[in-house]
């Protein structure tokens, strides 16, 4: 029997290094991928359909919502974004773990539709350290950084929704923890119970 | 903050290689140990008090039961055996993971008193393979082996009580899975949530 992959929902404050941890963990592995969202936003120069996003029009988007083809969806600055159920399910059926980098609200929507998703919250060692990283990154104004820190504290209040917390202090150690979680989750009772019948 | 160790309950059919998997996993690590049981059985030549068992008399044993000092207890062939709560709690407080190799009935007793215990069921790849291993071991009669196989099937029916299933086909792979489970369990929300307050 071929084992399905697992949907891995990743959340955490902006600047915690979520993608870095995931990329380090899945480096050189062909059994994992990121989910690709659909969006009604216009493609920017250099963006390819099916790579950064699947670019679709509002009518198609609304039909996907109506047909329950999105695991979660939201609107930012007048554009709609969503996670296509079919894409995720196809990858899972191929045995790949699918990563979804998403805010808490979206994570809750996904969890209702796919309760078996593994939910991981990635945080910096301290919020003081997060502030340093955001300043160092140099892309946000002081005001935006303060806003991100306030948002981080709000998100921390919802962390009990998650199955695991990874502290991204040392990137390699964080990636090892993520890989340990993936390996352990394959051993969980419901996913291995078929072995008890193969006697 | 120093993190406590975790109580790891290991069950599975006789001959599945439970101790081999645990010993391979914790080889060279000083953050893990096996629990040591109390027993009213007389020490055999070569056995040391506090090594194989803590040897105590029936009166002391009965008092431990009455004082709720045992996480589980049972009687075999007229002798009483039990897992001393204090010993386990002391090791956990030192930050050590404590392994308990025990049957399903005992595992259920422990789980009531320590619901945070991680419960792992270790099985052979197939019952046919288990039979081969038991024959190869050469310590059991054909009748005893048949009895063990019947018991194994009964235990499989209770495997849904466990959090994880490890298949001991390749010993190194099984030990890696056990280590991944230990590492992942350290990341679980309740054990890491104190980090959210250290902001």
HADDOCK unambig.tbl for C-alpha pairs under 7 A between the chains (distance, minus, plus):
assign (segid A and resid 126 and name CA) (segid B and resid 198 and name CA) 6.92 0.50 0.50
assign (segid A and resid 126 and name CA) (segid B and resid 199 and name CA) 4.98 0.50 0.50
assign (segid A and resid 127 and name CA) (segid B and resid 199 and name CA) 5.42 0.50 0.50
assign (segid A and resid 156 and name CA) (segid B and resid 196 and name CA) 6.32 0.50 0.50
assign (segid A and resid 160 and name CA) (segid B and resid 189 and name CA) 6.57 0.50 0.50
assign (segid A and resid 162 and name CA) (segid B and resid 189 and name CA) 6.53 0.50 0.50
assign (segid A and resid 163 and name CA) (segid B and resid 188 and name CA) 5.79 0.50 0.50
assign (segid A and resid 163 and name CA) (segid B and resid 189 and name CA) 5.46 0.50 0.50
assign (segid A and resid 164 and name CA) (segid B and resid 187 and name CA) 5.25 0.50 0.50
assign (segid A and resid 164 and name CA) (segid B and resid 188 and name CA) 4.22 0.50 0.50
assign (segid A and resid 164 and name CA) (segid B and resid 189 and name CA) 4.74 0.50 0.50
assign (segid A and resid 165 and name CA) (segid B and resid 187 and name CA) 5.37 0.50 0.50
assign (segid A and resid 165 and name CA) (segid B and resid 188 and name CA) 6.17 0.50 0.50
assign (segid A and resid 165 and name CA) (segid B and resid 189 and name CA) 5.63 0.50 0.50
assign (segid A and resid 165 and name CA) (segid B and resid 192 and name CA) 6.19 0.50 0.50
assign (segid A and resid 166 and name CA) (segid B and resid 187 and name CA) 6.21 0.50 0.50
assign (segid A and resid 177 and name CA) (segid B and resid 183 and name CA) 6.61 0.50 0.50
assign (segid A and resid 177 and name CA) (segid B and resid 184 and name CA) 6.44 0.50 0.50
assign (segid A and resid 180 and name CA) (segid B and resid 180 and name CA) 4.42 0.50 0.50
assign (segid A and resid 180 and name CA) (segid B and resid 181 and name CA) 6.79 0.50 0.50
assign (segid A and resid 180 and name CA) (segid B and resid 183 and name CA) 6.12 0.50 0.50
assign (segid A and resid 180 and name CA) (segid B and resid 184 and name CA) 5.46 0.50 0.50
assign (segid A and resid 181 and name CA) (segid B and resid 180 and name CA) 6.79 0.50 0.50
assign (segid A and resid 181 and name CA) (segid B and resid 184 and name CA) 4.68 0.50 0.50
assign (segid A and resid 183 and name CA) (segid B and resid 177 and name CA) 6.59 0.50 0.50
assign (segid A and resid 183 and name CA) (segid B and resid 180 and name CA) 6.11 0.50 0.50
assign (segid A and resid 184 and name CA) (segid B and resid 177 and name CA) 6.42 0.50 0.50
assign (segid A and resid 184 and name CA) (segid B and resid 180 and name CA) 5.46 0.50 0.50
assign (segid A and resid 184 and name CA) (segid B and resid 181 and name CA) 4.69 0.50 0.50
assign (segid A and resid 184 and name CA) (segid B and resid 184 and name CA) 6.54 0.50 0.50
assign (segid A and resid 187 and name CA) (segid B and resid 164 and name CA) 5.26 0.50 0.50
assign (segid A and resid 187 and name CA) (segid B and resid 165 and name CA) 5.36 0.50 0.50
assign (segid A and resid 187 and name CA) (segid B and resid 166 and name CA) 6.19 0.50 0.50
assign (segid A and resid 188 and name CA) (segid B and resid 163 and name CA) 5.81 0.50 0.50
assign (segid A and resid 188 and name CA) (segid B and resid 164 and name CA) 4.23 0.50 0.50
assign (segid A and resid 188 and name CA) (segid B and resid 165 and name CA) 6.16 0.50 0.50
assign (segid A and resid 189 and name CA) (segid B and resid 160 and name CA) 6.58 0.50 0.50
assign (segid A and resid 189 and name CA) (segid B and resid 162 and name CA) 6.56 0.50 0.50
assign (segid A and resid 189 and name CA) (segid B and resid 163 and name CA) 5.48 0.50 0.50
assign (segid A and resid 189 and name CA) (segid B and resid 164 and name CA) 4.75 0.50 0.50
assign (segid A and resid 189 and name CA) (segid B and resid 165 and name CA) 5.63 0.50 0.50
assign (segid A and resid 192 and name CA) (segid B and resid 165 and name CA) 6.20 0.50 0.50
assign (segid A and resid 196 and name CA) (segid B and resid 156 and name CA) 6.33 0.50 0.50
assign (segid A and resid 198 and name CA) (segid B and resid 126 and name CA) 6.91 0.50 0.50
assign (segid A and resid 199 and name CA) (segid B and resid 126 and name CA) 4.97 0.50 0.50
assign (segid A and resid 199 and name CA) (segid B and resid 127 and name CA) 5.40 0.50 0.50
